[in-house]
Amino acid sequence: MKHLIGMLLLAGTVLSASPSIQAGEEFYGTIEKRPEGKVGTWTIGGREVVVTEKTKLEEDEGPLVVGACVEVEYEGDSVEEIETEKPEKCRKGRNPS
C-alpha cells in the first residue's frame, strides 16, 4: 500500500511539472483565416491561435496570406513565431520533420 501511494504521488508530481518543463512546440498548417492586422485570432491548419504584438512574423517563403503554408511556434498558450514555409511542408500525409 505504501508503495502504491508513493507511486501515485510521484505520478502526480511528474504530471503537474510536465507543462513547465516542456520545450516549445510547433506545427505546420495553411493559413485559413487571419485578421486585417497582425494582432488577433488566426486560423491555421484548423487551429485557432492568438497572435500578439510579441509574436514574431517571418515572411521568408512569401507573404503571410490566406492559403500560405506556415510553421507556428508556441510556448504554452503563447504564439512565439509564425513563419512562411514551402508548400510541401503542409501537404497532408507528409511528416514535415
MARPA-124236 format. One record per residue: residue number from 0; residue in one letter; chain; x, y, z of N, C-alpha, C in turn. Coordinates in nm, 3 decimals, padded with zeros to 5 digits. Last residue first. Example, Ala and Ser with C-alpha at 12.3 -4.5 7.8 and 13.67 -1.06 7.14 Angstrom:
<atoms>
<resi: 1&resn: s&chain: A&npx: 01.285&npy: -00.225&npz: 00.708&capx: 01.367&capy: -00.106&capz: 00.714&cpx: 01.290&cpy: 00.003&cpz: 00.787>
<resi: 0&resn: a&chain: A&npx: 01.319&npy: -00.569&npz: 00.780&capx: 01.230&capy: -00.450&capz: 00.780&cpx: 01.320&cpy: -00.330&cpz: 00.780>
</atoms>
This chain:
<atoms>
<resi: 96&resn: s&chain: A&npx: 00.886&npy: 01.687&npz: -04.052&capx: 01.014&capy: 01.683&capz: -03.979&cpx: 01.127&cpy: 01.643&cpz: -04.068>
<resi: 95&resn: p&chain: A&npx: 00.638&npy: 01.668&npz: -04.172&capx: 00.725&capy: 01.780&capz: -04.207&cpx: 00.859&cpy: 01.778&cpz: -04.139>
<resi: 94&resn: n&chain: A&npx: 00.507&npy: 01.390&npz: -04.316&capx: 00.562&capy: 01.434&capz: -04.189&cpx: 00.662&cpy: 01.544&cpz: -04.219>
<resi: 93&resn: r&chain: A&npx: 00.218&npy: 01.390&npz: -04.510&capx: 00.363&capy: 01.404&capz: -04.509&cpx: 00.406&cpy: 01.453&cpz: -04.372>
<resi: 92&resn: g&chain: A&npx: -00.052&npy: 01.398&npz: -04.511&capx: 00.011&capy: 01.267&capz: -04.522&cpx: 00.161&cpy: 01.272&cpz: -04.522>
<resi: 91&resn: k&chain: A&npx: -00.086&npy: 01.713&npz: -04.680&capx: -00.140&capy: 01.607&capz: -04.592&cpx: -00.067&cpy: 01.475&cpz: -04.619>
<resi: 90&resn: r&chain: A&npx: 00.155&npy: 01.967&npz: -04.693&capx: 00.081&capy: 01.864&capz: -04.765&cpx: 00.039&cpy: 01.755&cpz: -04.670>
<resi: 89&resn: c&chain: A&npx: 00.318&npy: 02.155&npz: -04.581&capx: 00.179&capy: 02.149&capz: -04.535&cpx: 00.096&cpy: 02.042&cpz: -04.605>
<resi: 88&resn: k&chain: A&npx: 00.561&npy: 02.147&npz: -04.704&capx: 00.560&capy: 02.127&capz: -04.558&cpx: 00.418&cpy: 02.108&cpz: -04.506>
<resi: 87&resn: e&chain: A&npx: 00.514&npy: 02.226&npz: -04.964&capx: 00.522&capy: 02.082&capz: -04.936&cpx: 00.525&cpy: 02.051&cpz: -04.786>
<resi: 86&resn: p&chain: A&npx: 00.530&npy: 02.511&npz: -04.964&capx: 00.400&capy: 02.442&capz: -04.962&cpx: 00.407&cpy: 02.294&cpz: -04.926>
<resi: 85&resn: k&chain: A&npx: 00.773&npy: 02.643&npz: -04.736&capx: 00.743&capy: 02.590&capz: -04.868&cpx: 00.615&cpy: 02.507&cpz: -04.861>
<resi: 84&resn: e&chain: A&npx: 00.650&npy: 02.889&npz: -04.498&capx: 00.729&capy: 02.772&capz: -04.537&cpx: 00.694&cpy: 02.732&cpz: -04.679>
<resi: 83&resn: t&chain: A&npx: 00.648&npy: 03.171&npz: -04.281&capx: 00.605&capy: 03.106&capz: -04.405&cpx: 00.705&cpy: 02.995&cpz: -04.440>
<resi: 82&resn: e&chain: A&npx: 00.602&npy: 03.161&npz: -03.933&capx: 00.696&capy: 03.177&capz: -04.043&cpx: 00.646&cpy: 03.104&cpz: -04.166>
<resi: 81&resn: i&chain: A&npx: 00.538&npy: 03.295&npz: -03.626&capx: 00.472&capy: 03.235&capz: -03.742&cpx: 00.563&cpy: 03.266&cpz: -03.860>
<resi: 80&resn: e&chain: A&npx: 00.617&npy: 03.260&npz: -03.278&capx: 00.656&capy: 03.296&capz: -03.415&cpx: 00.566&cpy: 03.224&cpz: -03.516>
<resi: 79&resn: e&chain: A&npx: 00.485&npy: 03.226&npz: -03.031&capx: 00.615&capy: 03.295&capz: -03.035&cpx: 00.647&cpy: 03.344&cpz: -03.176>
<resi: 78&resn: v&chain: A&npx: 00.185&npy: 03.229&npz: -02.879&capx: 00.245&capy: 03.208&capz: -03.011&cpx: 00.371&cpy: 03.293&cpz: -03.019>
<resi: 77&resn: s&chain: A&npx: 00.113&npy: 03.082&npz: -02.571&capx: 00.166&capy: 03.200&capz: -02.637&cpx: 00.231&cpy: 03.164&cpz: -02.771>
<resi: 76&resn: d&chain: A&npx: 00.044&npy: 02.871&npz: -02.418&capx: -00.064&capy: 02.932&capz: -02.496&cpx: -00.016&cpy: 03.049&cpz: -02.580>
<resi: 75&resn: g&chain: A&npx: 00.349&npy: 02.712&npz: -02.448&capx: 00.224&capy: 02.714&capz: -02.372&cpx: 00.112&cpy: 02.766&cpz: -02.461>
<resi: 74&resn: e&chain: A&npx: 00.485&npy: 02.855&npz: -02.710&capx: 00.527&capy: 02.814&capz: -02.576&cpx: 00.404&cpy: 02.825&cpz: -02.488>
<resi: 73&resn: y&chain: A&npx: 00.510&npy: 02.789&npz: -03.064&capx: 00.447&capy: 02.844&capz: -02.945&cpx: 00.505&cpy: 02.784&cpz: -02.819>
<resi: 72&resn: e&chain: A&npx: 00.524&npy: 02.841&npz: -03.406&capx: 00.598&capy: 02.802&capz: -03.287&cpx: 00.533&cpy: 02.868&cpz: -03.168>
<resi: 71&resn: v&chain: A&npx: 00.410&npy: 02.733&npz: -03.710&capx: 00.371&capy: 02.809&capz: -03.591&cpx: 00.450&cpy: 02.753&cpz: -03.474>
<resi: 70&resn: e&chain: A&npx: 00.481&npy: 02.767&npz: -04.045&capx: 00.518&capy: 02.695&capz: -03.923&cpx: 00.482&cpy: 02.786&cpz: -03.807>
<resi: 69&resn: v&chain: A&npx: 00.258&npy: 02.772&npz: -04.330&capx: 00.338&capy: 02.834&capz: -04.224&cpx: 00.376&cpy: 02.732&cpz: -04.118>
<resi: 68&resn: c&chain: A&npx: 00.144&npy: 02.837&npz: -04.654&capx: 00.190&capy: 02.735&capz: -04.561&cpx: 00.281&cpy: 02.803&cpz: -04.459>
<resi: 67&resn: a&chain: A&npx: -00.131&npy: 03.045&npz: -04.748&capx: 00.013&capy: 03.024&capz: -04.731&cpx: 00.040&cpy: 02.914&cpz: -04.629>
<resi: 66&resn: g&chain: A&npx: -00.401&npy: 03.087&npz: -04.737&capx: -00.352&capy: 02.989&capz: -04.832&cpx: -00.204&cpy: 02.960&cpz: -04.819>
<resi: 65&resn: v&chain: A&npx: -00.386&npy: 03.426&npz: -04.659&capx: -00.470&capy: 03.306&capz: -04.658&cpx: -00.422&cpy: 03.214&cpz: -04.771>
<resi: 64&resn: v&chain: A&npx: -00.040&npy: 03.526&npz: -04.607&capx: -00.175&capy: 03.546&capz: -04.660&cpx: -00.253&cpy: 03.416&cpz: -04.649>
<resi: 63&resn: l&chain: A&npx: 00.242&npy: 03.634&npz: -04.559&capx: 00.152&capy: 03.567&capz: -04.465&cpx: 00.008&cpy: 03.596&cpz: -04.504>
<resi: 62&resn: p&chain: A&npx: 00.447&npy: 03.593&npz: -04.857&capx: 00.366&capy: 03.671&capz: -04.763&cpx: 00.275&cpy: 03.584&cpz: -04.676>
<resi: 61&resn: g&chain: A&npx: 00.749&npy: 03.385&npz: -04.862&capx: 00.633&capy: 03.451&capz: -04.920&cpx: 00.551&cpy: 03.521&cpz: -04.813>
<resi: 60&resn: e&chain: A&npx: 00.942&npy: 03.273&npz: -04.703&capx: 00.895&capy: 03.194&capz: -04.819&cpx: 00.769&cpy: 03.255&cpz: -04.881>
<resi: 59&resn: d&chain: A&npx: 00.984&npy: 03.464&npz: -04.501&capx: 01.096&capy: 03.418&capz: -04.582&cpx: 01.053&cpy: 03.345&cpz: -04.709>
<resi: 58&resn: e&chain: A&npx: 00.843&npy: 03.624&npz: -04.312&capx: 00.790&capy: 03.600&capz: -04.447&cpx: 00.901&cpy: 03.560&cpz: -04.543>
<resi: 57&resn: e&chain: A&npx: 00.760&npy: 03.602&npz: -03.975&capx: 00.867&capy: 03.587&capz: -04.074&cpx: 00.806&cpy: 03.552&cpz: -04.209>
<resi: 56&resn: l&chain: A&npx: 00.675&npy: 03.760&npz: -03.679&capx: 00.624&capy: 03.714&capz: -03.808&cpx: 00.737&cpy: 03.716&cpz: -03.910>
<resi: 55&resn: k&chain: A&npx: 00.655&npy: 03.707&npz: -03.335&capx: 00.745&capy: 03.739&capz: -03.447&cpx: 00.686&cpy: 03.679&cpz: -03.575>
<resi: 54&resn: t&chain: A&npx: 00.446&npy: 03.845&npz: -03.092&capx: 00.466&capy: 03.736&capz: -03.188&cpx: 00.553&cpy: 03.784&cpz: -03.303>
<resi: 53&resn: k&chain: A&npx: 00.388&npy: 04.066&npz: -02.942&capx: 00.516&capy: 03.999&capz: -02.915&cpx: 00.546&cpy: 03.888&cpz: -03.015>
<resi: 52&resn: e&chain: A&npx: 00.132&npy: 04.137&npz: -03.004&capx: 00.240&capy: 04.226&capz: -03.050&cpx: 00.377&cpy: 04.161&cpz: -03.032>
<resi: 51&resn: t&chain: A&npx: -00.010&npy: 03.810&npz: -03.076&capx: 00.001&capy: 03.934&capz: -03.001&cpx: 00.111&cpy: 04.021&cpz: -03.062>
<resi: 50&resn: v&chain: A&npx: -00.242&npy: 03.575&npz: -03.193&capx: -00.119&capy: 03.648&capz: -03.220&cpx: -00.122&cpy: 03.779&cpz: -03.143>
<resi: 49&resn: v&chain: A&npx: -00.378&npy: 03.273&npz: -03.115&capx: -00.388&capy: 03.415&capz: -03.086&cpx: -00.250&cpy: 03.479&cpz: -03.101>
<resi: 48&resn: v&chain: A&npx: -00.520&npy: 03.027&npz: -03.326&capx: -00.406&capy: 03.074&capz: -03.248&cpx: -00.419&cpy: 03.224&cpz: -03.230>
<resi: 47&resn: e&chain: A&npx: -00.715&npy: 02.750&npz: -03.396&capx: -00.718&capy: 02.893&capz: -03.371&cpx: -00.599&cpy: 02.929&cpz: -03.283>
<resi: 46&resn: r&chain: A&npx: -00.661&npy: 02.508&npz: -03.649&capx: -00.643&capy: 02.550&capz: -03.510&cpx: -00.652&cpy: 02.702&cpz: -03.501>
<resi: 45&resn: g&chain: A&npx: -00.662&npy: 02.444&npz: -03.916&capx: -00.776&capy: 02.402&capz: -03.836&cpx: -00.766&cpy: 02.440&cpz: -03.689>
<resi: 44&resn: g&chain: A&npx: -00.430&npy: 02.568&npz: -04.013&capx: -00.438&capy: 02.423&capz: -04.008&cpx: -00.549&cpy: 02.371&cpz: -03.919>
<resi: 43&resn: i&chain: A&npx: -00.515&npy: 02.850&npz: -03.843&capx: -00.406&capy: 02.789&capz: -03.919&cpx: -00.416&cpy: 02.638&cpz: -03.903>
<resi: 42&resn: t&chain: A&npx: -00.665&npy: 03.146&npz: -03.789&capx: -00.696&capy: 03.005&capz: -03.802&cpx: -00.592&cpy: 02.945&cpz: -03.896>
<resi: 41&resn: w&chain: A&npx: -00.597&npy: 03.398&npz: -03.545&capx: -00.571&capy: 03.342&capz: -03.676&cpx: -00.619&cpy: 03.197&cpz: -03.675>
<resi: 40&resn: t&chain: A&npx: -00.696&npy: 03.672&npz: -03.362&capx: -00.707&capy: 03.528&capz: -03.376&cpx: -00.690&cpy: 03.488&cpz: -03.522>
<resi: 39&resn: g&chain: A&npx: -00.450&npy: 03.936&npz: -03.321&capx: -00.584&capy: 03.879&capz: -03.319&cpx: -00.580&cpy: 03.729&cpz: -03.335>
<resi: 38&resn: v&chain: A&npx: -00.232&npy: 04.149&npz: -03.503&capx: -00.282&capy: 04.102&capz: -03.374&cpx: -00.425&cpy: 04.050&cpz: -03.386>
<resi: 37&resn: k&chain: A&npx: -00.195&npy: 04.244&npz: -03.770&capx: -00.117&capy: 04.133&capz: -03.716&cpx: -00.184&cpy: 04.069&cpz: -03.596>
<resi: 36&resn: g&chain: A&npx: -00.504&npy: 04.314&npz: -03.946&capx: -00.371&capy: 04.348&capz: -03.895&cpx: -00.301&cpy: 04.223&cpz: -03.845>
<resi: 35&resn: e&chain: A&npx: -00.722&npy: 04.156&npz: -04.021&capx: -00.663&capy: 04.252&capz: -04.116&cpx: -00.523&cpy: 04.293&cpz: -04.074>
<resi: 34&resn: p&chain: A&npx: -00.678&npy: 03.810&npz: -03.910&capx: -00.733&capy: 03.945&capz: -03.901&cpx: -00.666&cpy: 04.037&cpz: -04.002>
<resi: 33&resn: r&chain: A&npx: -00.729&npy: 03.510&npz: -04.106&capx: -00.647&capy: 03.597&capz: -04.022&cpx: -00.709&cpy: 03.735&cpz: -04.015>
<resi: 32&resn: k&chain: A&npx: -00.760&npy: 03.172&npz: -04.206&capx: -00.825&capy: 03.298&capz: -04.174&cpx: -00.731&cpy: 03.378&cpz: -04.085>
<resi: 31&resn: e&chain: A&npx: -00.587&npy: 02.977&npz: -04.285&capx: -00.725&capy: 02.970&capz: -04.334&cpx: -00.798&cpy: 03.102&cpz: -04.312>
<resi: 30&resn: i&chain: A&npx: -00.267&npy: 02.888&npz: -04.361&capx: -00.347&capy: 02.998&capz: -04.305&cpx: -00.484&cpy: 02.992&cpz: -04.368>
<resi: 29&resn: t&chain: A&npx: -00.181&npy: 02.551&npz: -04.305&capx: -00.214&capy: 02.655&capz: -04.402&cpx: -00.298&cpy: 02.762&cpz: -04.333>
<resi: 28&resn: g&chain: A&npx: 00.087&npy: 02.430&npz: -04.093&capx: -00.050&capy: 02.437&capz: -04.141&cpx: -00.067&cpy: 02.550&cpz: -04.240>
<resi: 27&resn: y&chain: A&npx: 00.286&npy: 02.271&npz: -03.849&capx: 00.274&capy: 02.327&capz: -03.983&cpx: 00.127&cpy: 02.328&cpz: -04.021>
<resi: 26&resn: f&chain: A&npx: 00.392&npy: 02.348&npz: -03.512&capx: 00.316&capy: 02.270&capz: -03.609&cpx: 00.314&cpy: 02.345&cpz: -03.741>
<resi: 25&resn: e&chain: A&npx: 00.572&npy: 02.318&npz: -03.201&capx: 00.544&capy: 02.381&capz: -03.330&cpx: 00.457&cpy: 02.289&cpz: -03.414>
<resi: 24&resn: e&chain: A&npx: 00.668&npy: 02.408&npz: -02.864&capx: 00.608&capy: 02.319&capz: -02.962&cpx: 00.594&cpy: 02.394&cpz: -03.093>
<resi: 23&resn: g&chain: A&npx: 00.933&npy: 02.433&npz: -02.621&capx: 00.832&capy: 02.489&capz: -02.710&cpx: 00.785&cpy: 02.387&cpz: -02.811>
<resi: 22&resn: a&chain: A&npx: 00.964&npy: 02.178&npz: -02.365&capx: 01.018&capy: 02.275&capz: -02.460&cpx: 00.904&cpy: 02.329&cpz: -02.545>
<resi: 21&resn: q&chain: A&npx: 00.836&npy: 02.143&npz: -02.037&capx: 00.833&capy: 02.108&capz: -02.178&cpx: 00.895&cpy: 02.219&cpz: -02.262>
<resi: 20&resn: i&chain: A&npx: 00.816&npy: 02.223&npz: -01.779&capx: 00.948&capy: 02.184&capz: -01.824&cpx: 00.951&cpy: 02.145&cpz: -01.971>
<resi: 19&resn: s&chain: A&npx: 00.553&npy: 02.289&npz: -01.735&capx: 00.651&capy: 02.393&capz: -01.712&cpx: 00.790&cpy: 02.354&cpz: -01.763>
<resi: 18&resn: p&chain: A&npx: 00.412&npy: 02.049&npz: -01.785&capx: 00.393&capy: 02.167&capz: -01.870&cpx: 00.501&cpy: 02.272&cpz: -01.853>
<resi: 17&resn: s&chain: A&npx: 00.519&npy: 01.863&npz: -01.575&capx: 00.545&capy: 01.849&capz: -01.718&cpx: 00.524&cpy: 01.975&cpz: -01.799>
<resi: 16&resn: a&chain: A&npx: 00.435&npy: 01.882&npz: -01.314&capx: 00.557&capy: 01.953&capz: -01.352&cpx: 00.578&cpy: 01.955&cpz: -01.502>
<resi: 15&resn: s&chain: A&npx: 00.214&npy: 01.721&npz: -01.294&capx: 00.197&capy: 01.863&capz: -01.268&cpx: 00.319&cpy: 01.943&cpz: -01.309>
<resi: 14&resn: l&chain: A&npx: 00.327&npy: 01.470&npz: -01.357&capx: 00.222&capy: 01.528&capz: -01.442&cpx: 00.206&cpy: 01.677&cpz: -01.417>
<resi: 13&resn: v&chain: A&npx: 00.508&npy: 01.438&npz: -01.142&capx: 00.556&capy: 01.442&capz: -01.281&cpx: 00.453&cpy: 01.508&cpz: -01.371>
<resi: 12&resn: t&chain: A&npx: 00.330&npy: 01.435&npz: -00.924&capx: 00.437&capy: 01.536&capz: -00.933&cpx: 00.487&cpy: 01.550&cpz: -01.075>
<resi: 11&resn: g&chain: A&npx: 00.174&npy: 01.211&npz: -00.981&capx: 00.113&capy: 01.343&capz: -00.971&cpx: 00.214&cpy: 01.454&cpz: -00.983>
<resi: 10&resn: a&chain: A&npx: 00.369&npy: 01.010&npz: -00.966&capx: 00.299&capy: 01.035&capz: -01.092&cpx: 00.234&cpy: 01.173&cpz: -01.092>
<resi: 9&resn: l&chain: A&npx: 00.435&npy: 01.030&npz: -00.693&capx: 00.537&capy: 01.055&capz: -00.795&cpx: 00.472&cpy: 01.087&cpz: -00.929>
<resi: 8&resn: l&chain: A&npx: 00.191&npy: 00.954&npz: -00.578&capx: 00.247&capy: 01.087&capz: -00.551&cpx: 00.351&cpy: 01.124&cpz: -00.656>
<resi: 7&resn: l&chain: A&npx: 00.170&npy: 00.693&npz: -00.676&capx: 00.069&capy: 00.792&capz: -00.712&cpx: 00.120&cpy: 00.933&cpz: -00.687>
<resi: 6&resn: m&chain: A&npx: 00.393&npy: 00.574&npz: -00.554&capx: 00.386&capy: 00.581&capz: -00.699&cpx: 00.285&cpy: 00.686&cpz: -00.745>
<resi: 5&resn: g&chain: A&npx: 00.318&npy: 00.595&npz: -00.284&capx: 00.439&capy: 00.661&capz: -00.333&cpx: 00.438&cpy: 00.678&cpz: -00.484>
<resi: 4&resn: i&chain: A&npx: 00.093&npy: 00.430&npz: -00.284&capx: 00.078&capy: 00.573&capz: -00.252&cpx: 00.199&cpy: 00.651&cpz: -00.302>
<resi: 3&resn: l&chain: A&npx: 00.220&npy: 00.185&npz: -00.343&capx: 00.119&capy: 00.240&capz: -00.433&cpx: 00.100&cpy: 00.389&cpz: -00.409>
<resi: 2&resn: h&chain: A&npx: 00.381&npy: 00.153&npz: -00.115&capx: 00.443&capy: 00.162&capz: -00.248&cpx: 00.346&cpy: 00.224&cpz: -00.348>
<resi: 1&resn: k&chain: A&npx: 00.193&npy: 00.126&npz: 00.083&capx: 00.283&capy: 00.242&capz: 00.087&cpx: 00.348&cpy: 00.264&cpz: -00.050>
<resi: 0&resn: m&chain: A&npx: 00.083&npy: -00.120&npz: 00.000&capx: 00.000&capy: 00.000&capz: 00.000&cpx: 00.087&cpy: 00.126&cpz: 00.000>
</atoms>
